[in-house]
C-alpha cells in the first residue's frame, strides 16, 4: 500500500495482452452461453409446475424453491461431496451405466460443466418471477384458443411464450449479470483449476487485487467488466425490440 502513481492506460493495455485475461474471459463467456439459456428453460419448467391447479401446489412450490435458498458457498461444499470420485453420488450413478470413476472437478473438460449444472439449483428465484408472469396471462386467451382447436403446444408457443417475453427479458438480463460475476463456486471448488479451466473473470480480478496486490490492474479489470456489462445490457435491450411483446391483446 504505497502512494499511487499515475501510469495512464498501461493497466488497460496490460489487460488486453495478458493471456490469463483472455483465458478468464473465454471461461466466463463459455459459462454464460450455457448456464444462462439452460437456466431460463429450467426456471420456466419449474414455474409451469408451480402453476398447476392442484391441492398440494403450495407444497410443490416450496420444495421447488428451497434449493435456491442454499447459499452458493454451502452448495459448493455439497457438490464437492456429490462429485467425489470415490464415494460421490454422481459417480455411483454414472457407474450404473458402466462409466469409470472420474474426478469431475479434476478434469478441465468437466469442471465447468459441474458448475453449470450446479447453477441450475438456483433457478427457483427466476421461476417465481416466471410464475408471476404466468398468473398475469388472462385465462380467456387459453379458453378462446381451445375453442379454436389449439392444443397445449400451440397454446404454449402462441400465447404463453409471447406474453412471457417481458419476464424472459428480465430473467435474461439478471442471468447474464450473474454469469459475468461467477466467483464463489470456482474459488471454493477448484481455485481456478484444473489448468485454469475454471479461472473466471471475477476470480482473476480477485487474485490480482487481494493475492497479488495489483490494485491498479484489478481496478482496470473491474472497469472493463462494467463497460462490457453495459454493452451487453444495451445489446439485449436493442434486440428485445424484436421479440418482446408488452401488449396482451396482441398475444
BALOBA-1460 file (C-alpha; in Angstrom, 3 decimals):
// residues 251
<rec num="1" residu="x" x="0.000" y="0.000" z="0.000"/>
<rec num="2" residu="x" x="2.076" y="2.851" z="-1.314"/>
<rec num="3" residu="x" x="1.250" y="6.249" z="-2.764"/>
<rec num="4" residu="x" x="-0.468" y="5.620" z="-6.123"/>
<rec num="5" residu="x" x="1.426" y="6.560" z="-9.263"/>
<rec num="6" residu="x" x="-0.418" y="7.619" z="-12.387"/>
<rec num="7" residu="x" x="0.577" y="5.390" z="-15.299"/>
<rec num="8" residu="x" x="-2.093" y="6.316" z="-17.846"/>
<rec num="9" residu="x" x="-3.570" y="3.410" z="-19.786"/>
<rec num="10" residu="x" x="-0.822" y="0.906" z="-19.024"/>
<rec num="11" residu="x" x="-3.074" y="-1.299" z="-16.894"/>
<rec num="12" residu="x" x="-5.670" y="-1.446" z="-19.670"/>
<rec num="13" residu="x" x="-3.003" y="-2.293" z="-22.236"/>
<rec num="14" residu="x" x="-1.669" y="-4.991" z="-19.917"/>
<rec num="15" residu="x" x="-5.184" y="-6.423" z="-19.568"/>
<rec num="16" residu="x" x="-5.584" y="-6.749" z="-23.328"/>
<rec num="17" residu="x" x="-2.275" y="-8.591" z="-23.771"/>
<rec num="18" residu="x" x="-2.455" y="-10.759" z="-20.636"/>
<rec num="19" residu="x" x="-3.116" y="-14.387" z="-21.717"/>
<rec num="20" residu="x" x="-4.779" y="-15.144" z="-18.375"/>
<rec num="21" residu="x" x="-7.303" y="-12.366" z="-19.010"/>
<rec num="22" residu="x" x="-8.088" y="-13.974" z="-22.361"/>
<rec num="23" residu="x" x="-8.477" y="-17.331" z="-20.631"/>
<rec num="24" residu="x" x="-10.719" y="-15.859" z="-17.924"/>
<rec num="25" residu="x" x="-12.907" y="-14.091" z="-20.485"/>
<rec num="26" residu="x" x="-13.237" y="-17.283" z="-22.523"/>
<rec num="27" residu="x" x="-14.202" y="-19.320" z="-19.460"/>
<rec num="28" residu="x" x="-16.745" y="-16.724" z="-18.360"/>
<rec num="29" residu="x" x="-18.337" y="-16.425" z="-21.809"/>
<rec num="30" residu="x" x="-18.495" y="-20.230" z="-22.095"/>
<rec num="31" residu="x" x="-20.214" y="-20.416" z="-18.725"/>
<rec num="32" residu="x" x="-22.616" y="-17.625" z="-19.689"/>
<rec num="33" residu="x" x="-23.589" y="-19.130" z="-23.050"/>
<rec num="34" residu="x" x="-24.526" y="-22.444" z="-21.420"/>
<rec num="35" residu="x" x="-25.683" y="-21.611" z="-17.891"/>
<rec num="36" residu="x" x="-27.995" y="-18.717" z="-18.792"/>
<rec num="37" residu="x" x="-30.099" y="-20.367" z="-21.576"/>
<rec num="38" residu="x" x="-30.320" y="-23.640" z="-19.638"/>
<rec num="39" residu="x" x="-31.290" y="-21.702" z="-16.526"/>
<rec num="40" residu="x" x="-34.057" y="-19.851" z="-18.378"/>
<rec num="41" residu="x" x="-35.546" y="-23.127" z="-19.609"/>
<rec num="42" residu="x" x="-35.247" y="-24.883" z="-16.251"/>
<rec num="43" residu="x" x="-36.830" y="-21.928" z="-14.447"/>
<rec num="44" residu="x" x="-39.721" y="-21.838" z="-16.929"/>
<rec num="45" residu="x" x="-40.357" y="-25.561" z="-16.456"/>
<rec num="46" residu="x" x="-40.333" y="-25.096" z="-12.679"/>
<rec num="47" residu="x" x="-42.743" y="-22.153" z="-12.975"/>
<rec num="48" residu="x" x="-45.149" y="-24.193" z="-15.085"/>
<rec num="49" residu="x" x="-45.013" y="-26.977" z="-12.485"/>
<rec num="50" residu="x" x="-45.685" y="-24.405" z="-9.743"/>
<rec num="51" residu="x" x="-48.647" y="-23.063" z="-11.718"/>
<rec num="52" residu="x" x="-50.571" y="-26.350" z="-11.757"/>
<rec num="53" residu="x" x="-54.031" y="-26.181" z="-10.234"/>
<rec num="54" residu="x" x="-53.720" y="-28.948" z="-7.648"/>
<rec num="55" residu="x" x="-54.414" y="-29.028" z="-3.920"/>
<rec num="56" residu="x" x="-50.767" y="-29.606" z="-2.943"/>
<rec num="57" residu="x" x="-49.397" y="-26.806" z="-5.138"/>
<rec num="58" residu="x" x="-48.155" y="-24.792" z="-2.130"/>
<rec num="59" residu="x" x="-46.025" y="-27.746" z="-1.017"/>
<rec num="60" residu="x" x="-44.658" y="-28.237" z="-4.524"/>
<rec num="61" residu="x" x="-43.753" y="-24.562" z="-4.814"/>
<rec num="62" residu="x" x="-41.899" y="-24.683" z="-1.510"/>
<rec num="63" residu="x" x="-39.959" y="-27.823" z="-2.454"/>
<rec num="64" residu="x" x="-39.008" y="-26.470" z="-5.884"/>
<rec num="65" residu="x" x="-37.913" y="-23.121" z="-4.469"/>
<rec num="66" residu="x" x="-35.946" y="-24.408" z="-1.459"/>
<rec num="67" residu="x" x="-32.687" y="-25.276" z="-3.320"/>
<rec num="68" residu="x" x="-32.318" y="-21.626" z="-4.365"/>
<rec num="69" residu="x" x="-32.232" y="-20.626" z="-0.676"/>
<rec num="70" residu="x" x="-28.986" y="-22.531" z="-0.068"/>
<rec num="71" residu="x" x="-26.018" y="-20.098" z="-0.128"/>
<rec num="72" residu="x" x="-23.626" y="-20.690" z="-3.001"/>
<rec num="73" residu="x" x="-20.665" y="-21.335" z="-0.715"/>
<rec num="74" residu="x" x="-22.631" y="-24.085" z="1.070"/>
<rec num="75" residu="x" x="-23.822" y="-25.539" z="-2.233"/>
<rec num="76" residu="x" x="-20.200" y="-25.624" z="-3.411"/>
<rec num="77" residu="x" x="-19.153" y="-27.800" z="-0.477"/>
<rec num="78" residu="x" x="-22.174" y="-30.046" z="-1.046"/>
<rec num="79" residu="x" x="-21.248" y="-30.545" z="-4.701"/>
<rec num="80" residu="x" x="-17.657" y="-31.363" z="-3.774"/>
<rec num="81" residu="x" x="-19.082" y="-34.360" z="-1.914"/>
<rec num="82" residu="x" x="-21.552" y="-35.183" z="-4.699"/>
<rec num="83" residu="x" x="-18.842" y="-35.417" z="-7.392"/>
<rec num="84" residu="x" x="-16.202" y="-37.092" z="-5.223"/>
<rec num="85" residu="x" x="-14.557" y="-39.740" z="-7.450"/>
<rec num="86" residu="x" x="-14.596" y="-42.396" z="-4.699"/>
<rec num="87" residu="x" x="-17.916" y="-42.091" z="-2.874"/>
<rec num="88" residu="x" x="-19.817" y="-39.307" z="-4.634"/>
<rec num="89" residu="x" x="-23.397" y="-39.997" z="-5.672"/>
<rec num="90" residu="x" x="-22.740" y="-38.696" z="-9.208"/>
<rec num="91" residu="x" x="-20.013" y="-41.256" z="-9.911"/>
<rec num="92" residu="x" x="-22.126" y="-44.000" z="-8.361"/>
<rec num="93" residu="x" x="-24.955" y="-43.091" z="-10.732"/>
<rec num="94" residu="x" x="-22.631" y="-42.996" z="-13.745"/>
<rec num="95" residu="x" x="-21.233" y="-46.356" z="-12.674"/>
<rec num="96" residu="x" x="-24.657" y="-47.888" z="-13.282"/>
<rec num="97" residu="x" x="-24.015" y="-47.238" z="-16.987"/>
<rec num="98" residu="x" x="-20.530" y="-48.759" z="-16.893"/>
<rec num="99" residu="x" x="-18.645" y="-45.479" z="-16.723"/>
<rec num="100" residu="x" x="-15.426" y="-45.487" z="-14.643"/>
<rec num="101" residu="x" x="-14.989" y="-43.268" z="-11.594"/>
<rec num="102" residu="x" x="-13.875" y="-39.832" z="-12.774"/>
<rec num="103" residu="x" x="-12.565" y="-36.842" z="-10.865"/>
<rec num="104" residu="x" x="-15.001" y="-34.432" z="-12.491"/>
<rec num="105" residu="x" x="-13.507" y="-31.378" z="-10.803"/>
<rec num="106" residu="x" x="-10.024" y="-32.532" z="-11.768"/>
<rec num="107" residu="x" x="-10.754" y="-32.717" z="-15.492"/>
<rec num="108" residu="x" x="-10.624" y="-29.433" z="-17.459"/>
<rec num="109" residu="x" x="-13.410" y="-30.592" z="-19.797"/>
<rec num="110" residu="x" x="-15.805" y="-31.447" z="-16.948"/>
<rec num="111" residu="x" x="-15.116" y="-28.885" z="-14.217"/>
<rec num="112" residu="x" x="-17.104" y="-26.051" z="-15.837"/>
<rec num="113" residu="x" x="-19.950" y="-28.448" z="-16.671"/>
<rec num="114" residu="x" x="-20.266" y="-29.343" z="-12.979"/>
<rec num="115" residu="x" x="-20.589" y="-25.646" z="-12.106"/>
<rec num="116" residu="x" x="-23.128" y="-25.070" z="-14.871"/>
<rec num="117" residu="x" x="-25.249" y="-27.941" z="-13.544"/>
<rec num="118" residu="x" x="-24.914" y="-26.618" z="-10.003"/>
<rec num="119" residu="x" x="-26.116" y="-23.185" z="-11.118"/>
<rec num="120" residu="x" x="-29.469" y="-24.675" z="-12.115"/>
<rec num="121" residu="x" x="-30.289" y="-25.360" z="-8.467"/>
<rec num="122" residu="x" x="-30.739" y="-21.613" z="-8.084"/>
<rec num="123" residu="x" x="-33.425" y="-21.486" z="-10.777"/>
<rec num="124" residu="x" x="-36.135" y="-21.122" z="-8.128"/>
<rec num="125" residu="x" x="-35.697" y="-17.348" z="-7.988"/>
<rec num="126" residu="x" x="-36.277" y="-16.950" z="-11.718"/>
<rec num="127" residu="x" x="-39.101" y="-19.489" z="-11.518"/>
<rec num="128" residu="x" x="-41.021" y="-17.298" z="-9.059"/>
<rec num="129" residu="x" x="-40.734" y="-14.370" z="-11.459"/>
<rec num="130" residu="x" x="-41.944" y="-16.592" z="-14.293"/>
<rec num="131" residu="x" x="-44.811" y="-17.730" z="-12.083"/>
<rec num="132" residu="x" x="-45.917" y="-14.132" z="-11.563"/>
<rec num="133" residu="x" x="-45.851" y="-13.639" z="-15.332"/>
<rec num="134" residu="x" x="-47.860" y="-16.810" z="-15.914"/>
<rec num="135" residu="x" x="-50.504" y="-15.735" z="-13.414"/>
<rec num="136" residu="x" x="-50.927" y="-12.424" z="-15.258"/>
<rec num="137" residu="x" x="-51.845" y="-14.077" z="-18.568"/>
<rec num="138" residu="x" x="-55.651" y="-13.903" z="-18.966"/>
<rec num="139" residu="x" x="-57.290" y="-17.327" z="-18.881"/>
<rec num="140" residu="x" x="-59.750" y="-16.138" z="-21.535"/>
<rec num="141" residu="x" x="-56.966" y="-16.316" z="-24.124"/>
<rec num="142" residu="x" x="-56.463" y="-20.012" z="-23.445"/>
<rec num="143" residu="x" x="-60.225" y="-20.621" z="-23.499"/>
<rec num="144" residu="x" x="-60.504" y="-18.922" z="-26.886"/>
<rec num="145" residu="x" x="-57.551" y="-20.951" z="-28.192"/>
<rec num="146" residu="x" x="-59.110" y="-24.222" z="-27.032"/>
<rec num="147" residu="x" x="-62.372" y="-23.315" z="-28.735"/>
<rec num="148" residu="x" x="-60.408" y="-22.741" z="-31.951"/>
<rec num="149" residu="x" x="-58.868" y="-26.203" z="-31.593"/>
<rec num="150" residu="x" x="-55.390" y="-25.232" z="-30.388"/>
<rec num="151" residu="x" x="-53.547" y="-27.943" z="-28.473"/>
<rec num="152" residu="x" x="-51.272" y="-27.484" z="-25.461"/>
<rec num="153" residu="x" x="-48.118" y="-26.982" z="-27.516"/>
<rec num="154" residu="x" x="-49.836" y="-24.473" z="-29.790"/>
<rec num="155" residu="x" x="-51.125" y="-22.554" z="-26.764"/>
<rec num="156" residu="x" x="-47.662" y="-22.573" z="-25.213"/>
<rec num="157" residu="x" x="-45.844" y="-21.165" z="-28.247"/>
<rec num="158" residu="x" x="-48.620" y="-18.815" z="-29.416"/>
<rec num="159" residu="x" x="-49.853" y="-17.462" z="-26.069"/>
<rec num="160" residu="x" x="-47.590" y="-18.317" z="-23.143"/>
<rec num="161" residu="x" x="-44.196" y="-17.580" z="-24.668"/>
<rec num="162" residu="x" x="-45.143" y="-14.296" z="-26.419"/>
<rec num="163" residu="x" x="-46.796" y="-12.897" z="-23.287"/>
<rec num="164" residu="x" x="-43.884" y="-14.020" z="-21.107"/>
<rec num="165" residu="x" x="-41.276" y="-12.214" z="-23.194"/>
<rec num="166" residu="x" x="-41.026" y="-9.232" z="-20.773"/>
<rec num="167" residu="x" x="-40.375" y="-11.695" z="-17.949"/>
<rec num="168" residu="x" x="-37.907" y="-13.629" z="-20.104"/>
<rec num="169" residu="x" x="-36.100" y="-10.361" z="-20.817"/>
<rec num="170" residu="x" x="-35.803" y="-9.567" z="-17.108"/>
<rec num="171" residu="x" x="-34.522" y="-13.052" z="-16.246"/>
<rec num="172" residu="x" x="-32.138" y="-12.934" z="-19.193"/>
<rec num="173" residu="x" x="-30.552" y="-9.679" z="-18.039"/>
<rec num="174" residu="x" x="-30.242" y="-10.801" z="-14.421"/>
<rec num="175" residu="x" x="-28.893" y="-14.176" z="-15.564"/>
<rec num="176" residu="x" x="-26.238" y="-12.589" z="-17.771"/>
<rec num="177" residu="x" x="-25.280" y="-10.226" z="-14.956"/>
<rec num="178" residu="x" x="-24.912" y="-13.126" z="-12.529"/>
<rec num="179" residu="x" x="-22.928" y="-15.212" z="-15.021"/>
<rec num="180" residu="x" x="-20.433" y="-12.404" z="-15.559"/>
<rec num="181" residu="x" x="-19.773" y="-12.314" z="-11.813"/>
<rec num="182" residu="x" x="-19.473" y="-16.070" z="-11.205"/>
<rec num="183" residu="x" x="-16.873" y="-16.470" z="-8.478"/>
<rec num="184" residu="x" x="-17.778" y="-18.420" z="-5.343"/>
<rec num="185" residu="x" x="-18.019" y="-21.921" z="-6.805"/>
<rec num="186" residu="x" x="-14.706" y="-21.642" z="-8.642"/>
<rec num="187" residu="x" x="-12.988" y="-20.117" z="-5.598"/>
<rec num="188" residu="x" x="-14.148" y="-22.913" z="-3.278"/>
<rec num="189" residu="x" x="-14.337" y="-25.981" z="-5.517"/>
<rec num="190" residu="x" x="-11.352" y="-25.680" z="-7.845"/>
<rec num="191" residu="x" x="-9.474" y="-22.437" z="-7.082"/>
<rec num="192" residu="x" x="-9.482" y="-21.772" z="-10.813"/>
<rec num="193" residu="x" x="-8.123" y="-25.157" z="-11.858"/>
<rec num="194" residu="x" x="-7.532" y="-27.574" z="-13.302"/>
<rec num="195" residu="x" x="-5.276" y="-25.954" z="-15.896"/>
<rec num="196" residu="x" x="-7.128" y="-22.637" z="-15.409"/>
<rec num="197" residu="x" x="-10.276" y="-24.207" z="-16.879"/>
<rec num="198" residu="x" x="-12.415" y="-22.536" z="-14.174"/>
<rec num="199" residu="x" x="-10.426" y="-19.317" z="-13.917"/>
<rec num="200" residu="x" x="-13.378" y="-16.972" z="-14.304"/>
<rec num="201" residu="x" x="-13.017" y="-13.236" z="-14.760"/>
<rec num="202" residu="x" x="-14.076" y="-12.291" z="-11.229"/>
<rec num="203" residu="x" x="-11.735" y="-14.877" z="-9.720"/>
<rec num="204" residu="x" x="-8.784" y="-13.460" z="-11.662"/>
<rec num="205" residu="x" x="-9.794" y="-9.942" z="-10.655"/>
<rec num="206" residu="x" x="-9.931" y="-11.053" z="-7.012"/>
<rec num="207" residu="x" x="-6.495" y="-12.664" z="-7.221"/>
<rec num="208" residu="x" x="-4.906" y="-9.541" z="-8.639"/>
<rec num="209" residu="x" x="-6.483" y="-7.315" z="-6.002"/>
<rec num="210" residu="x" x="-6.085" y="-9.408" z="-2.848"/>
<rec num="211" residu="x" x="-3.467" y="-12.077" z="-3.613"/>
<rec num="212" residu="x" x="-1.006" y="-10.222" z="-5.849"/>
<rec num="213" residu="x" x="-1.617" y="-6.700" z="-4.527"/>
<rec num="214" residu="x" x="-2.073" y="-5.339" z="-8.063"/>
<rec num="215" residu="x" x="-4.898" y="-2.983" z="-7.135"/>
<rec num="216" residu="x" x="-4.447" y="-0.758" z="-10.175"/>
<rec num="217" residu="x" x="-4.609" y="-3.692" z="-12.573"/>
<rec num="218" residu="x" x="-7.606" y="-5.146" z="-10.715"/>
<rec num="219" residu="x" x="-9.380" y="-1.788" z="-10.897"/>
<rec num="220" residu="x" x="-8.789" y="-1.700" z="-14.653"/>
<rec num="221" residu="x" x="-10.286" y="-5.189" z="-14.926"/>
<rec num="222" residu="x" x="-13.315" y="-4.005" z="-12.931"/>
<rec num="223" residu="x" x="-13.823" y="-1.032" z="-15.253"/>
<rec num="224" residu="x" x="-13.607" y="-3.291" z="-18.303"/>
<rec num="225" residu="x" x="-16.145" y="-5.648" z="-16.743"/>
<rec num="226" residu="x" x="-18.502" y="-2.727" z="-16.126"/>
<rec num="227" residu="x" x="-18.165" y="-1.496" z="-19.709"/>
<rec num="228" residu="x" x="-18.716" y="-4.995" z="-21.100"/>
<rec num="229" residu="x" x="-21.781" y="-5.408" z="-18.907"/>
<rec num="230" residu="x" x="-23.214" y="-2.107" z="-20.107"/>
<rec num="231" residu="x" x="-22.569" y="-3.124" z="-23.707"/>
<rec num="232" residu="x" x="-24.323" y="-6.464" z="-23.221"/>
<rec num="233" residu="x" x="-27.290" y="-4.828" z="-21.485"/>
<rec num="234" residu="x" x="-27.630" y="-2.312" z="-24.314"/>
<rec num="235" residu="x" x="-27.368" y="-5.052" z="-26.930"/>
<rec num="236" residu="x" x="-30.021" y="-7.158" z="-25.187"/>
<rec num="237" residu="x" x="-32.382" y="-4.176" z="-24.898"/>
<rec num="238" residu="x" x="-31.853" y="-3.341" z="-28.562"/>
<rec num="239" residu="x" x="-32.558" y="-6.925" z="-29.617"/>
<rec num="240" residu="x" x="-35.554" y="-7.093" z="-27.265"/>
<rec num="241" residu="x" x="-37.486" y="-4.728" z="-29.528"/>
<rec num="242" residu="x" x="-37.702" y="-7.625" z="-31.982"/>
<rec num="243" residu="x" x="-39.176" y="-10.238" z="-29.645"/>
<rec num="244" residu="x" x="-40.590" y="-8.633" z="-26.505"/>
<rec num="245" residu="x" x="-44.347" y="-8.150" z="-26.559"/>
<rec num="246" residu="x" x="-45.931" y="-5.867" z="-23.949"/>
<rec num="247" residu="x" x="-49.418" y="-5.865" z="-25.475"/>
<rec num="248" residu="x" x="-51.664" y="-8.579" z="-24.054"/>
<rec num="249" residu="x" x="-54.219" y="-8.108" z="-26.813"/>
<rec num="250" residu="x" x="-51.540" y="-8.768" z="-29.410"/>
<rec num="251" residu="x" x="-50.580" y="-12.128" z="-27.875"/>
